[in-house]
Amino acid sequence: MQEMILILDFGSQVTQLIGRRLRELNVYCEIHPYNKIPAIGPNVKGVILSGSPFSVRDEKAPIADLSNIKGKLPLLGICYGAQFISQHFGGEVNGSIAREYGRAMLTVVDEACPLFKGVSKTSQVWMSHGDTIAKLPQGARIIASTDDVENAAYKIDGETTYAVQFHPEVFHTKEGPQMLANFALGICGCKGDWTPDSFIDNTVASLKQKLGDDKVILGLSGGVDSTVAAVLLNKAIGKNLTCIFVDNGLLRKNEFEDVLDSYKEMGLNVIGVHSGHLFLEKLKGVTDPEAKRKAIGSTFIDVFDAEAQKIEGARWLAQGTIYPDVIESVSVNGPSCKIKSHHNVGGLPEKMNLKIVEPLRSLFKDEVRRVGRALGIKRELIGRHPFPGPSLGIRILGEVTEEKLHILREADDIFIKGLRNWPCELPSASYPNEMADNLYDSIWQAGTILLPVKSVGVMGDERSYEYTIALRAVISTDGMTADWVHLPYEFMAKVSNDIINKVKGVNRVCYDISSKPPATIEWE
Ligand code: XMP
């Protein structure tokens, strides 16, 4: 069984980061809610308690049952986790002595402590807490302090229980990765053998066993997740996998043909379905964003289902679901309200009466890319920006028409090709710790939006009255928050010129300088 570290989530915004940092060490980990602790098998090598928006002194503060964990397995409490251990095991937490937010300098007190092996005597850490550990839990002693917080890190003697008041998982804790490596690889004794190659070998073997000679259907979207899922399944079951790639008539310029060719080159058994006319028909007269999404989503299900019916004896539907989609989040403020309906294919499995197989369920996005690379998938596919299921349908504000689609496709092509051809010296957005080949690679997502506004301009000697195009480029890690990219002025000048000169129907180009929140990435 794969060895792993269990992360108990108390609802912190950065819990997933703990997971990502461990995975970067090639250590497999799983995040579970604090009140749904799974059975602790011998493969669980250690446990980490996350931070939380709660104070341990709140009436409704989350309480985890550590009776099978503390003193029995290596344990690391982070922020709320550190306070929780203190509060419940003989220490004391109070709210008033010293609050710390932001950067602080940590001084290691116990230099022999395995948690700080190879860590500088003083280093920058990130603090974010209102409460203070006033008294350490029973049997504990201080292992590090900051100027304001004496009990910044402690260890319980006779146990492998450690706790840190700061966040080792965030970027601003400079030596955080070393501390987490010390915990996972040193104190817990993990081997660090969770590599893309080992994932591929294990997954292919288990898919073979699970699927046998069954037939499987998979919907390809051109995106990274479905592509990697398809290649893995193809490796496991070959021609028993049928992929369906639907042209919804709302894709980018030449996208359907280009991506379909790449899939065929990779040896995938793929059926391309041209059904753009159906989608456009359904979108006629529809202007409300949610109604557009629903129309596109339900038409997709109908087209996909009709195609899938032709594949006799199919028993499974494969999906490119990834780990952030399945982590059960700890609800802190009640269920979050719906902002946009993102799930394009919701309802598909029920309708088709098929069993579900999700080979990427345990992977974070950057791991999907690493696996994709190890599978030999070309960079153009692996490094593609996310693209929404409803496609250009939600980037044409208001009603979608053939004419507007044509304008948007041409403008978008100029923007995206421009990004791909513009050299830069920036970090890659898709591969952490690598440099980008060009601007496109350095950006998390870029796109073009056609606004339903016409404005006056002058072309030659003539007055023009044409559409406005908005350009959007953002940096993000998961799409939940995003910052607009500071594109070089020379680049924007060139793209704007090219679009206005070459795309008939456009006389104005704007750049969207809003971050998420409060704006969203897509305009609809
Ligand atoms: P927003 O606009 O909510 O988008 O900031 C966040 C990320 O999700 C993508 N997105 C979608 N993806 N179906 C999808 O598969 C959708 O309906 C959808 N809407 C938005 C968006 O492109 C961005 O990456």
Residues whose N, C-alpha, C, O or C-beta is under 5 A from the ligand:
A	BS01	XMP	S341 H342 N344 P386 F387 P388 G389 P390 G479 T520 I521 E522
